[in-house]
Amino acid sequence: MQPNETDPDVDRLMKGLEPPSPPPELRSKVLAAAHARMAATEATDKWSTIWDNRGFRLAWACAAAVLLAGHVFLVPRNGAVPNRVDPALVAENRVDEQFIDMLRPAPISENVQPIVGLFAAAGALTELEIEGNPS
């Protein structure tokens, strides 16, 4: 039996197994209800929700007050930071020679010529042809 051929007995048996179709007015009722619900609810962002919550506002005010009090009462008046250690006292007094070698400029000879590639863009010139000695 080919895929495009149908069997009348199978069609007769399958006819009663189809699910019932929804009522035609259901779509318009659902869309109208969704539209009414969407118009009734106000779209709010997360920041508005947080600001409208009294507990979050109280927590924010307390955190700001603690930070301000800490800044006023814990920072020394003379501007020095307490328990600050001089980095020169903590650092080791040795020189990293490898790092110094990287920073040292490489000496360049006065008779240095720029390096020209072995082949030009077309690939026909060799190093000897560039110097004027054709091979």
MOQUI-V842935 format. One record per run of one state. SS is the DSSP state (a for helix, b for strand, c for the rest). FROM is the first residue (numbers start at 1). TO is the last residue. If there is no record, write none. Layout:
<<SS & FROM & TO> <SS & FROM & TO>>
This chain:
<<c & 1 & 7> <a & 8 & 17> <c & 18 & 25> <a & 26 & 40> <c & 41 & 45> <a & 46 & 52> <c & 53 & 53> <a & 54 & 74> <c & 75 & 86> <a & 87 & 90> <c & 91 & 96> <a & 97 & 103> <c & 104 & 126> <a & 127 & 131> <c & 132 & 135>>
